[in-house]
Amino acid sequence: MPMRQKAIVIHSPSSGRSGKLTEALSWLHQAGLEIVNTIPISAIDGLPPQGPDWQEQGIQLVIAAGGDGLVGGVTSHIVSSGLPLGILPLGTANDVARTVGIPMDIKQAAAVIMRGKIISIDIGVAQRAEQEPIVFLTTILRSSLLARRAISRMP
């Protein structure tokens, strides 16, 4: 029997579709993922990046179960570790998930995570004077992809 991939799920209880978290976890488990822990984003807010610690614990995948704000918050914890990020679109708008082609249907989104296709995206960090850096990707990512689509349609 092959070893199951180990994942941690970070969620936001206040996300627009947070009530679907149990369903999403069920689909991931049925698909063969070992969910080591499920924690709210509030448990890691203000902590240094957790990615290296999660890797030491054997975590191979981090899943953000929420909306765009949660995806940005989780990204700031794993960006330096190289851990892949899976997105379960449980937010309201889910712009990041839509931009990278993740279906809004929970079962289909879980299937995308389980297929394990990794894509690279550009991220940036904005920092106002005397404040912690803020990871942002939604607007830039969406604008970049839209610009590429427009350029590819040019004669």
Secondary structure, 3 states (H helix, E strand, C coil): CCCCCEEEEEECCCCCCHHHHHHHHHHHHHCCCEEEEEEEHHHCCCCCCCHHHHHHCCCCEEEEEECHHHHHHHHHHHCCCCCCEEEEECCCCCHHHHHCCCCCCHHHHHHHHHHCCCCCCCCEEECCCCCCCEEECHHHHHHHHHHHHHHHCCC
